[in-house]
Amino acid sequence: MLVDDRNDKHNIIKPIRRLVRKEDFFMWRHELLNSLKRHTLDDYILRGVPEPVDKADKQKWEKDRVDVDFYIQHSAPDYGSGRLWDMGWDIAARDPKATLDKLTKYFFTLGRGR
């Protein structure tokens, strides 16, 4: 689970519905964006947050990136591995924007193939 400790509070982001069917992707993506927005973490997937210079800020940035990327992968477990790797996704990068971009591209491609 994702923990936000910005003000020494522990606010756990509620899990969203898992993505099971490809037809549900765009609704799932909307829920993901809203959930992250409520915790001011949506920039990590909308624009990408540049790496800060300050050491303390960098530690928080790294933690947030890993947490948001995990949140995405945990919510879409059936699509992370082979399908995204085939598209050049790097799981070790822990880049939530790249993860969501690859998922979006994958589902957009599926939708066009109908």
N, C-alpha and C positions, 0 to 999 in steps of 0.2 A: 504494500500500500504506500501511497505517496504521503509523506509528512511534510508539512510546511512549518518551519520553525523561525520565521522571519522576526517575530516579536516575542521570542521565547514562549510562544504558545504552540501547542501541538494540534493542528487542525488537519484531520485526516479527510482527504478527498473521497467522497463516496464513490464506490465503483459504478461504472455505467454498464449497461447491458452489453454482454459479449457479442461480438460480431460473429454470427454463425452462417448466415445466408448472404450471398453476394448482393441480393436484391435490397438488403438492409444497409448497405454501406453508407449511402449519403445521409440517412437518418442517424446512423451510428456516429458519423463524422460530426454532424451537428451537435449531438449530445457531448461528444468529446470536447469540442471547442467551447461549449457553454460551461462544462465542468471546469476546464482549465481557466477560463476567463474569470469565474467566480473566485479563483485563488490567484489572480494576476499572473498566470503562467502561460497564457495563450500566445504571447510573443515568441515563445520557444518553438512553436509550430507554425506560426503565421509568417514571421519575418526572420526568425533565427536571432538569437541574442549573441552579439560579439563577445569574445573572450575579454574579460576585464584585465586591467594591469595590476590593480591592487590585489595582494595575496588573499586577504579575507574575502573580498568580493569574488575572486577567482574560485575559492573553495566552495562558496555558496552556488556560483554559476555551475560548477561541475556537478554538484549534488543535484541541483534542479534539473539539469540536462539528463542525468541518469534516471532520476525519478520520473520525469515526463516520458522519456523513451520507454521505460519499464511499464508505465501506465498504458501507453499505446499498445505495446506488445502483449501485455496481459489481457487487454480487452479484445485483441484480435489474434488469438493464439494460432488459429488454423491457417493464417495467411503469411506469417512471418518468415518461416524458414525457406524452403526451396523456391517458392514463387518469387519472393523479393530478391533472394540471392542471385537468381537467374537474371535479374534486372540490374545487377551491380550494387545492391544494398550491402553495406558493411556493418554487421551487427556490433563489431568491436568499437566502432566510432561513437556509439551512443549519442547519435545526433537525432533528436526527435523530429526536427523539421525534415530531414532526409527520409526518416522512417515514414512519416505521414505522406510526404511527396511521392514516395514509391508506392505506397498503398493506393493513393488517389490515382496515380497513373495506371496502376494495375486494374483498378475497378473501372476507370474511364475506358480503358481498352476493351474490357469485357463488355461494357455497355454498347460500344460501337460495333461489336461483332455480331450483334443480334440481327 
